[in-house]
């Protein structure tokens, strides 16, 4: 004789599974739509101190050679909404794990100190 494995007969696991799936995919679709159609796209990264990629101009030649889609990929990765905040969050989480990267502070465009030549013996 089989017993009902659920505590209440009214519990329907299929219904809850479907609701969770609809919620997950709906949230994912909303996030995807926001990132694709968000009009606020940064043009300069304060964290990296550099100009971000511009949207590529269309040409048949770049489409045939595949460079057009690579440039779109680069543009999207550079101008993703809240990119700097996500990068800062990633570096903070990495620092909590003890992973540190080389960080250069200050103006890197200036000429540094001259390296002295060793004395001749």
Secondary structure by P-SEA (a helix, b strand, c coil): ccccccccccccaaaaaaaaaaaaaaaaaaaaaaaacccccccccccccccccccbbbbaaaaaaaaaaaaaaaaaaaaccaaaaaaaaaaaaaaaacccccccccccccccccccccccc
